[in-house]
Structures are given as structure tokens and as C-alpha cells.
């Protein structure tokens, strides 16, 4: 195709049975035909539910170009890798499959994907946790697409009592990838004549959710602008998505200065990593570790507006109903000591009578109603301790361990890059709080203790990976 010549708009829809993929294809055909386009659609069904999805393929060609040329266009029946303008996936794994098949390309494709998961047979039959890494799928899709719009569109559809096809239709309208106005999309739904009110409601929700997400994504570079500029100037492009997410997470967790310290630490990794993969993985797990869960963080997350809204949606609270949320809190002495000033926390843990006194009041836990003013204010007061976190006992402990881990990663990378990558993933064990955090920390320390011997082995990287995966099963 020569530049400037009229050409077909190519669209691939990947959907499972019962999700309305055929309806979505019909709506697109309808809006195209009523807007001056030839439209053709074909479908290839999958083998079975979740073994394979149905692929609906559409090509739209402008009627005006047909009249000018005086001949009919020849439209294809199946998508060709590298030549698809729009890919719509009703589930995250289907988006990954589209990328794997080459249907998504960074110079051309707008990818719209729902991030909900319906696990495949290969994921279900694996001994242990065989689930694909959703974060990795999203990151890969973001790298391969020219424009990538994603969100839990299935949850939006359930909230509005409709199929996901209507929400995806709204998301498609928001991208501007098709040369039609929003009203033309809505008219197509009305002409369908089935489930019109709920479909229009879900369409509007998908349109709004997509617009809001696009605005949030655009704000990532605006928020903490100096840090965003620093990432773009100093770090390789292949790591930008991880580092932007890390900066946003840590600024939300603590403050912008804390996010800057995150980049300071990664400067040393960038200096020794010519390939960039080690920097990417270290950046991912450092951000997660630096935002460890403590009582302050848990309280903060429990009283956020979006959490209350999510619980209301999931409970399907009616207009005349009142929802009460009760949180069961059972802080241990260690967790209380963790958020105290370091000197006071050490004193509490090392003083028998003080420990017994605290345990007397905490051993049975307590229930707090966060939808009441008193319960909300208790957690609000705890969340407001965030500025004091830097002085806390756990902060001091975690920062020391992070520094030791980073130094180890750098040291190993100079001799064995593959082993350094495995060491960079070890903080996956350090998560949660209470017993989960204790078990994870013990396993992490055991892996670091085994590292000197692994560095002498030929297959040290493979051994470290096996040990880490076994330790993860223990933690979980």
C-alpha cells in the first residue's frame, strides 16, 4: 500500500463464549455501514471455553474511495500479523495471545484489553501456582502496542448488568481509533433493539472509564514532573514503565522525596547493567519492597474512598440500603513495635513486662466499624502517622536489608548476570505483615545465606530460581 492511498481499517476481536463478541462485531459493522463504509466480518471459533477464544475479524473500507476508483475492494477474511489497526481482547490472556501472534505492533495497533482473568487449562493443571503473571502480560502488551488501553471492563459490565461487549464498545469509542462520533456508536446500539437501556448504560461506563484512565496515564508524567524527566533522561526506555509506576507508588506510599531515593538507588544498578533487564527487575522489586505493608499503610488503604466505593459495588447496595463495614484487626506486639520510633520499638520488644501488658490488650483482636465516625477516625489517626514512618523500627530494619540486597545484586552482576537476575527477584518473598512477613523474611535470609555456594556452582541461577519458587510456596 502506497502512502496516501485509501485502505481498509482492520479490527480483530478476541472473545470467549458468552461475552458478546459477535454482538460487538455486529455493532461495529452497523456503525460503519451507517457512516459511509463497506464492512465485512468473519469469525473463527475457538476449540472450547478457555481453551481457545473466537476471533472476529473486520475490515472497513470507505465507500467514497470505492466510487472514485470505480471498483469493489477486496477485503481479507483473517487478520495478518503486522497489519491490524485495532485489537480488542475481552480478557488479559487473550491480549497476550494477540501479542504473541504478532497481531499487535508498536507502529500501528491500538490495543484495548480487559484485565480480568479466566484461567486457562494450562494454568489450572500445573502443580502449584501456574498462573501467568498478569503484570508481565500488561507490561508486554504496553511495549508492543502503539496505544494500549486496559482496565477491568468485566467488573464494569457486571456492575451495570450488561455484557462486557458494551463496555468494550465504549472503550473503543473513547480511543478515536475509528472515524465516528460517540453518538454514532450509541445509535448502533439502539438499532440493535435488544437490551438497549443496559447496553447504553454499560457503553457510557466504558467510555467514561477509558477517558478517566487516559487522563490518569497522562498525569503520570505530570505528577512528580522532575522525577519523570529524570527517568526519561537518565534511564533506558525499556525500563520507563516500571520506573514511572515505582515513582507513583512510592510518592503515594510516603512522599516525593522517598520516590527520589528510589531512583538514587537504581542509579548504581544502571551503571553496571548494559542490557537493562537487571535494572528493570531490580526496579520492580525495589519499589514493592520500599512500599512494604505496615499498620500505617493498611489503615490508609482501608479508609480510601475508592475502597468504600468498590465494596458498595460488590455488595450491590441499593438506593434505600445502608452498608456497614466491620474490620477485624489483630495487631501483634511486633507489628505495634514496628511503627513506633526505633528506640521505643526495641525497648518494647526487649522488655518482658511491657510485652505482656500490650499482649493483654491485643491478644483477642478487635472489630472496628469503618463506616462509623468513631471507627473511621481511629484508622484515620493511624494513617496520619505516615510522616513519622521514617523514624520507625521497621523502616530502619527494612532500609538496611534493602541496602544489603542491592549491594549483593551489584556484586553478583559483575560475575554472573543470570544469577544476579534471580537474586533481584528474591524480594518477592518479603511481603505482607505478621506471620506472612516473618516466614518470607526467614526464607529471604536463607536464600541470601545460600548465595555464596550458588556463586560457585555452574548452574547457580537455576538453583536459585528453584529455591526461590519453593520458598514462595511456603510463604503463601
C-alpha positions as CSV (number, residue, x, y, z in Angstrom):
1,X,0.0,0.0,0.0
2,X,1.4,3.3,-1.1
3,X,1.2,6.3,1.3
4,X,-2.0,8.4,0.8
5,X,-3.9,5.5,-0.9
6,X,-7.3,4.6,0.7
7,X,-7.0,1.4,2.8
8,X,-9.2,-0.7,5.0
9,X,-9.4,-0.3,8.7
10,X,-8.6,-3.7,10.2
11,X,-10.0,-4.9,13.5
12,X,-9.6,-8.1,15.4
13,X,-11.8,-9.0,18.4
14,X,-10.8,-11.9,20.7
15,X,-13.6,-13.0,23.0
16,X,-14.8,-16.1,24.8
17,X,-18.2,-17.7,24.5
18,X,-21.0,-15.8,26.2
19,X,-19.2,-12.4,26.2
20,X,-21.0,-10.9,23.3
21,X,-18.0,-10.8,20.9
22,X,-20.4,-11.4,17.9
23,X,-22.6,-8.6,19.1
24,X,-19.6,-6.2,19.4
25,X,-18.6,-7.1,15.9
26,X,-22.2,-6.5,14.6
27,X,-22.3,-3.1,16.3
28,X,-19.0,-2.1,14.6
29,X,-20.3,-3.3,11.2
30,X,-23.6,-1.4,11.8
31,X,-21.9,1.9,12.8
32,X,-19.6,1.6,9.8
33,X,-22.3,0.9,7.2
34,X,-24.4,3.8,8.5
35,X,-21.3,6.1,8.3
36,X,-20.3,5.5,4.7
37,X,-18.1,2.4,4.9
38,X,-18.2,-1.0,3.4
39,X,-17.9,-3.5,6.2
40,X,-17.1,-7.2,6.3
41,X,-16.8,-9.6,9.3
42,X,-15.8,-13.2,9.7
43,X,-15.2,-15.4,12.7
44,X,-13.1,-18.4,13.6
45,X,-14.4,-20.2,16.8
46,X,-12.0,-21.5,19.4
47,X,-11.8,-25.1,20.5
48,X,-13.7,-24.8,23.7
49,X,-14.4,-22.5,26.6
50,X,-11.0,-21.0,27.8
51,X,-9.0,-23.4,25.6
52,X,-9.4,-21.0,22.7
53,X,-11.3,-17.8,22.0
54,X,-13.3,-16.9,19.0
55,X,-11.6,-14.4,16.7
56,X,-13.9,-11.9,15.0
57,X,-12.1,-10.1,12.1
58,X,-13.5,-7.0,10.5
59,X,-12.4,-4.7,7.6
60,X,-13.9,-1.4,7.0
61,X,-13.4,0.5,3.7
62,X,-14.6,4.0,2.7
63,X,-17.4,4.0,0.1
64,X,-16.2,7.3,-1.3
65,X,-12.8,5.7,-2.3
66,X,-14.8,2.8,-4.0
67,X,-16.8,5.3,-6.0
68,X,-13.6,7.2,-7.0
69,X,-11.8,4.0,-8.1
70,X,-14.8,2.6,-9.8
71,X,-14.2,-0.9,-8.5
72,X,-15.0,-3.0,-5.4
73,X,-12.4,-3.5,-2.7
74,X,-11.1,-7.0,-1.9
75,X,-11.3,-7.5,1.9
76,X,-9.5,-10.2,3.8
77,X,-11.1,-12.9,5.9
78,X,-8.4,-13.3,8.6
79,X,-6.0,-10.9,10.4
80,X,-2.5,-10.7,9.1
81,X,0.4,-10.2,11.6
82,X,1.6,-6.7,11.4
83,X,-1.4,-5.3,9.6
84,X,-4.1,-4.9,12.3
85,X,-5.1,-1.4,13.3
86,X,-7.3,-2.3,16.3
87,X,-7.2,-5.3,18.6
88,X,-9.9,-5.8,21.3
89,X,-9.5,-8.5,23.9
90,X,-12.2,-9.4,26.4
91,X,-9.6,-11.0,28.9
92,X,-6.0,-10.4,29.6
93,X,-4.6,-13.7,28.4
94,X,-6.3,-13.1,25.1
95,X,-4.5,-9.8,24.8
96,X,-1.3,-11.8,25.5
97,X,-2.1,-14.2,22.7
98,X,-2.8,-11.4,20.3
99,X,0.7,-10.0,21.1
100,X,2.2,-13.5,20.7
101,X,0.6,-14.0,17.3
102,X,2.0,-10.7,16.0
103,X,-1.4,-9.0,15.7
104,X,-0.2,-6.1,17.9
105,X,2.6,-3.9,16.6
106,X,4.1,-0.7,18.1
107,X,3.9,1.3,14.9
108,X,0.2,0.7,14.2
109,X,-2.1,-1.1,16.7
110,X,-4.5,0.3,19.2
111,X,-4.9,-2.5,21.8
112,X,-8.0,-2.4,24.1
113,X,-7.9,-5.2,26.7
114,X,-9.9,-6.1,29.9
115,X,-7.5,-7.1,32.7
116,X,-9.9,-9.6,34.3
117,X,-8.6,-13.2,34.2
118,X,-10.4,-16.5,33.3
119,X,-7.6,-19.0,33.9
120,X,-6.6,-21.3,31.0
121,X,-6.4,-25.1,31.2
122,X,-2.6,-25.0,31.3
123,X,-2.7,-22.6,34.2
124,X,-5.1,-24.8,36.1
125,X,-3.3,-28.1,35.6
126,X,0.1,-27.0,36.8
127,X,1.2,-28.3,40.2
128,X,1.4,-25.3,42.5
129,X,0.8,-21.8,41.2
130,X,0.7,-22.0,37.4
131,X,-0.9,-18.6,36.8
132,X,0.6,-16.4,34.2
133,X,2.0,-13.1,35.6
134,X,-0.7,-10.5,34.9
135,X,1.7,-7.6,35.5
136,X,4.2,-9.1,32.9
137,X,1.4,-9.5,30.4
138,X,0.3,-5.9,30.8
139,X,3.9,-4.7,30.5
140,X,4.5,-6.7,27.4
141,X,1.3,-5.5,25.8
142,X,2.2,-1.9,26.6
143,X,5.5,-2.3,24.9
144,X,4.1,-3.9,21.7
145,X,1.1,-1.6,21.1
146,X,1.1,1.9,19.7
147,X,-1.8,2.7,22.1
148,X,-2.8,0.5,25.0
149,X,-6.0,1.0,26.9
150,X,-6.7,-1.5,29.7
151,X,-8.9,-1.9,32.7
152,X,-11.2,-4.3,34.4
153,X,-14.1,-3.9,31.9
154,X,-15.7,-7.1,33.1
155,X,-16.3,-5.6,36.5
156,X,-17.8,-2.6,34.9
157,X,-20.1,-4.8,32.9
158,X,-21.2,-6.7,36.0
159,X,-21.9,-3.5,37.8
160,X,-24.2,-2.3,35.1
161,X,-25.9,-5.6,34.4
162,X,-24.6,-6.0,30.9
163,X,-22.2,-7.9,28.8
164,X,-18.6,-6.9,28.5
165,X,-19.1,-6.2,24.8
166,X,-21.0,-3.0,25.5
167,X,-18.2,-1.7,27.8
168,X,-15.5,-2.5,25.3
169,X,-17.6,-0.7,22.6
170,X,-17.5,2.4,24.9
171,X,-13.7,2.0,25.4
172,X,-13.3,1.7,21.6
173,X,-15.3,4.9,21.1
174,X,-13.0,6.7,23.6
175,X,-9.8,6.0,21.7
176,X,-10.7,7.8,18.5
177,X,-9.3,4.9,16.5
178,X,-12.4,4.8,14.3
179,X,-13.6,7.9,12.4
180,X,-17.0,8.0,14.0
181,X,-18.6,10.2,16.7
182,X,-19.8,8.9,20.0
183,X,-23.5,9.4,19.0
184,X,-23.0,7.2,16.0
185,X,-21.8,4.4,18.3
186,X,-24.9,4.9,20.5
187,X,-27.2,4.8,17.5
188,X,-25.8,1.5,16.5
189,X,-26.8,0.0,19.9
190,X,-30.3,1.5,19.6
191,X,-30.7,-0.1,16.1
192,X,-29.8,-3.5,17.6
193,X,-33.0,-3.4,19.6
194,X,-32.0,-5.9,22.3
195,X,-31.1,-4.9,25.8
196,X,-30.7,-1.3,24.7
197,X,-31.0,0.5,28.1
198,X,-28.5,-1.7,29.9
199,X,-26.1,-1.7,26.9
200,X,-26.2,2.1,26.6
201,X,-25.5,2.4,30.3
202,X,-22.6,0.0,30.1
203,X,-21.3,1.8,26.9
204,X,-21.3,5.1,28.8
205,X,-19.5,3.5,31.7
206,X,-16.8,2.0,29.4
207,X,-16.4,5.4,27.6
208,X,-16.0,7.2,30.9
209,X,-13.7,4.7,32.5
210,X,-11.4,4.8,29.4
211,X,-11.3,8.6,29.4
212,X,-10.6,8.7,33.1
213,X,-7.8,6.2,32.7
214,X,-6.3,8.0,29.8
215,X,-6.3,11.2,31.9
216,X,-4.6,9.4,34.8
217,X,-1.9,7.9,32.5
218,X,-1.2,11.3,31.1
219,X,-0.9,12.7,34.6
220,X,1.8,10.1,35.5
221,X,4.4,12.3,33.7
222,X,3.0,15.5,35.1
223,X,2.9,14.3,38.7
224,X,6.4,14.4,40.2
225,X,7.5,16.1,37.0
226,X,11.1,16.4,38.0
227,X,11.3,12.6,38.6
228,X,9.5,11.8,35.4
229,X,12.0,14.0,33.5
230,X,14.9,12.3,35.3
231,X,13.6,8.9,34.3
232,X,13.3,9.9,30.7
233,X,16.7,11.5,30.6
234,X,18.8,9.0,32.7
235,X,17.2,5.6,32.3
236,X,16.7,3.3,29.2
237,X,13.3,3.5,27.5
238,X,12.7,-0.2,28.2
239,X,12.5,0.5,31.9
240,X,10.4,3.6,31.8
241,X,7.0,1.9,32.5
242,X,8.4,0.1,35.6
243,X,10.1,3.2,36.9
244,X,7.1,5.5,36.4
245,X,4.9,3.0,38.2
246,X,7.5,2.8,41.0
247,X,7.8,6.5,41.4
248,X,4.0,6.9,41.6
249,X,3.6,4.1,44.1
250,X,6.3,5.4,46.4
251,X,5.1,9.0,46.3
252,X,1.7,7.7,47.2
253,X,3.1,5.5,49.9
254,X,5.4,8.1,51.6
255,X,6.3,11.3,49.6
256,X,8.1,12.6,46.6
257,X,11.5,12.6,48.4
258,X,11.1,8.9,49.1
259,X,10.4,8.3,45.4
260,X,13.6,10.2,44.5
261,X,15.5,8.0,46.9
262,X,14.2,5.0,44.8
263,X,15.8,6.4,41.7
264,X,19.0,7.3,43.6
265,X,19.4,3.6,44.5
266,X,18.8,2.5,40.9
267,X,21.5,4.8,39.6
268,X,24.1,2.3,40.8
269,X,22.3,-0.6,39.0
270,X,22.0,1.4,35.8
271,X,25.8,2.0,35.9
272,X,26.6,-1.8,35.8
273,X,23.7,-3.1,33.6
274,X,24.3,-2.6,29.9
275,X,21.4,-4.9,29.0
276,X,18.7,-3.2,31.0
277,X,16.9,-6.4,32.1
278,X,18.5,-6.4,35.6
279,X,17.6,-2.7,36.1
280,X,14.0,-3.4,35.1
281,X,13.6,-6.3,37.6
282,X,15.5,-4.6,40.4
283,X,13.4,-1.5,39.9
284,X,10.2,-3.6,40.1
285,X,11.0,-5.4,43.3
286,X,12.7,-2.5,45.0
287,X,9.5,-0.4,44.5
288,X,7.5,-3.2,46.1
289,X,9.9,-3.7,49.0
290,X,10.1,0.1,49.7
291,X,6.3,0.2,50.0
292,X,6.2,-2.7,52.5
293,X,2.9,-3.2,54.3
294,X,2.8,-1.9,57.9
295,X,-0.2,-0.9,60.1
296,X,0.0,2.7,58.8
297,X,-0.3,1.5,55.2
298,X,-3.1,-0.9,56.0
299,X,-5.1,1.8,57.8
300,X,-4.6,4.2,54.9
301,X,-5.8,1.7,52.3
302,X,-8.9,0.7,54.3
303,X,-10.3,4.2,54.6
304,X,-9.8,5.3,51.0
305,X,-12.8,6.5,49.1
306,X,-12.2,4.0,46.2
307,X,-12.3,1.1,48.6
308,X,-15.7,2.1,50.1
309,X,-17.0,2.6,46.5
310,X,-15.7,-0.9,45.5
311,X,-17.3,-2.6,48.5
312,X,-20.6,-0.8,47.7
313,X,-20.4,-2.1,44.1
314,X,-19.5,-5.7,45.2
315,X,-22.3,-5.8,47.8
316,X,-24.7,-4.3,45.3
317,X,-26.1,-1.9,47.8
318,X,-29.5,-0.5,46.8
319,X,-30.6,3.1,47.0
320,X,-32.5,2.6,50.2
321,X,-30.0,0.4,51.9
322,X,-27.2,1.2,54.4
323,X,-23.9,-0.7,54.3
324,X,-21.8,-1.2,57.4
325,X,-18.2,-2.3,57.1
326,X,-16.5,-4.0,60.0
327,X,-12.8,-4.6,60.0
328,X,-11.3,-7.2,62.3
329,X,-7.9,-6.0,63.5
330,X,-5.5,-8.2,65.3
331,X,-2.1,-6.4,65.7
332,X,0.7,-8.4,67.3
333,X,3.3,-6.9,69.6
334,X,5.8,-7.0,66.7
335,X,3.5,-5.0,64.4
336,X,3.0,-2.4,67.1
337,X,6.7,-2.1,67.8
338,X,7.3,-1.8,64.0
339,X,5.6,1.5,63.7
340,X,7.0,3.0,66.9
341,X,10.2,5.1,67.0
342,X,13.1,2.7,66.6
343,X,14.3,3.1,70.2
344,X,10.9,2.7,71.7
345,X,10.1,-0.3,69.5
346,X,13.3,-2.1,70.5
347,X,12.5,-1.3,74.2
348,X,9.0,-2.8,73.8
349,X,10.3,-6.0,72.2
350,X,13.1,-6.3,74.8
351,X,11.1,-5.6,77.9
352,X,9.1,-8.7,79.1
353,X,6.6,-6.8,81.3
354,X,5.8,-4.3,78.6
355,X,5.2,-7.1,76.0
356,X,2.9,-8.9,78.4
357,X,0.9,-5.7,79.0
358,X,0.4,-5.0,75.3
359,X,-0.5,-8.6,74.6
360,X,-3.2,-8.5,77.3
361,X,-5.0,-5.8,75.3
362,X,-4.3,-7.2,71.8
363,X,-4.4,-10.9,72.1
364,X,-8.1,-11.3,71.1
365,X,-8.1,-8.6,68.4
366,X,-11.0,-6.1,68.0
367,X,-13.6,-5.1,65.4
368,X,-13.7,-1.6,64.1
369,X,-16.6,-0.3,62.1
370,X,-15.0,2.0,59.5
371,X,-18.4,3.2,58.2
372,X,-19.0,4.9,61.6
373,X,-17.3,8.2,62.5
374,X,-15.5,6.7,65.5
375,X,-14.1,3.7,63.7
376,X,-13.1,5.8,60.7
377,X,-11.3,8.3,62.9
378,X,-9.3,5.5,64.6
379,X,-7.9,4.3,61.3
380,X,-7.5,7.9,60.0
381,X,-5.4,8.8,63.0
382,X,-3.2,5.7,62.4
383,X,-2.9,6.5,58.7
384,X,-1.8,10.1,59.6
385,X,1.4,8.7,61.2
386,X,2.9,8.3,57.7
387,X,5.3,11.3,58.2
388,X,6.7,9.5,61.2
389,X,7.4,6.3,59.4
390,X,11.0,7.2,58.6
391,X,11.8,7.1,62.4
392,X,10.1,3.7,62.9
393,X,11.8,0.5,63.9
394,X,10.7,-1.4,60.8
395,X,11.7,1.3,58.5
396,X,15.2,1.2,59.8
397,X,15.3,-2.6,59.5
398,X,13.9,-2.7,56.0
399,X,16.1,0.0,54.7
400,X,19.2,-1.8,56.0
401,X,18.2,-5.0,54.4
402,X,17.3,-3.3,51.1
403,X,20.8,-1.8,51.0
404,X,22.5,-5.1,51.6
405,X,20.4,-6.8,48.9
406,X,21.2,-4.1,46.4
407,X,24.9,-4.3,47.1
408,X,24.6,-8.1,46.6
409,X,22.8,-7.7,43.3
410,X,25.6,-5.4,42.0
411,X,28.4,-7.6,43.2
412,X,26.9,-10.7,41.7
413,X,26.1,-8.9,38.4
414,X,29.8,-8.3,37.8
415,X,30.4,-12.1,37.7
416,X,27.1,-13.8,36.8
417,X,24.4,-11.7,35.2
418,X,21.9,-14.6,35.1
419,X,22.3,-15.3,38.8
420,X,22.0,-11.5,39.6
421,X,18.6,-11.5,37.8
422,X,17.5,-14.3,40.1
423,X,18.8,-12.5,43.2
424,X,16.9,-9.4,42.0
425,X,13.6,-11.4,42.3
426,X,14.2,-12.6,45.8
427,X,12.3,-9.7,47.5
428,X,9.2,-11.4,46.1
429,X,9.4,-13.3,49.4
430,X,9.3,-10.2,51.6
431,X,5.6,-9.3,51.6
432,X,2.6,-8.8,53.8
433,X,2.8,-8.4,57.6
434,X,2.5,-10.6,60.7
435,X,3.3,-14.3,60.1
436,X,3.4,-13.9,56.3
437,X,6.1,-11.3,56.6
438,X,8.0,-13.4,59.2
439,X,8.0,-16.5,57.0
440,X,9.0,-14.5,53.9
441,X,11.9,-12.8,55.7
442,X,13.2,-16.0,57.1
443,X,13.1,-17.6,53.6
444,X,14.8,-14.5,52.1
445,X,17.6,-14.6,54.7
446,X,18.0,-18.4,53.9
447,X,18.4,-17.7,50.2
448,X,21.0,-14.9,50.8
449,X,22.8,-17.3,53.1
450,X,23.0,-19.9,50.3
451,X,24.2,-17.5,47.8
452,X,28.0,-17.9,48.4
453,X,27.7,-21.6,47.4
454,X,25.5,-20.9,44.5
455,X,28.0,-18.4,43.1
456,X,30.5,-21.3,42.9
457,X,28.1,-23.6,41.0
458,X,27.8,-23.8,37.2
459,X,24.0,-23.7,37.4
460,X,23.8,-21.2,40.3
461,X,21.0,-19.2,38.6
462,X,18.8,-22.3,38.0
463,X,19.4,-23.5,41.6
464,X,18.5,-20.0,43.0
465,X,15.3,-20.0,40.9
466,X,14.2,-23.4,42.2
467,X,14.9,-22.5,45.8
468,X,13.0,-19.2,45.5
469,X,10.0,-20.8,43.9
470,X,9.9,-23.5,46.7
471,X,10.2,-20.8,49.3
472,X,7.3,-18.8,47.7
473,X,5.1,-21.9,48.2
474,X,6.0,-21.9,51.9
475,X,5.3,-18.2,52.3
476,X,1.9,-18.4,50.5
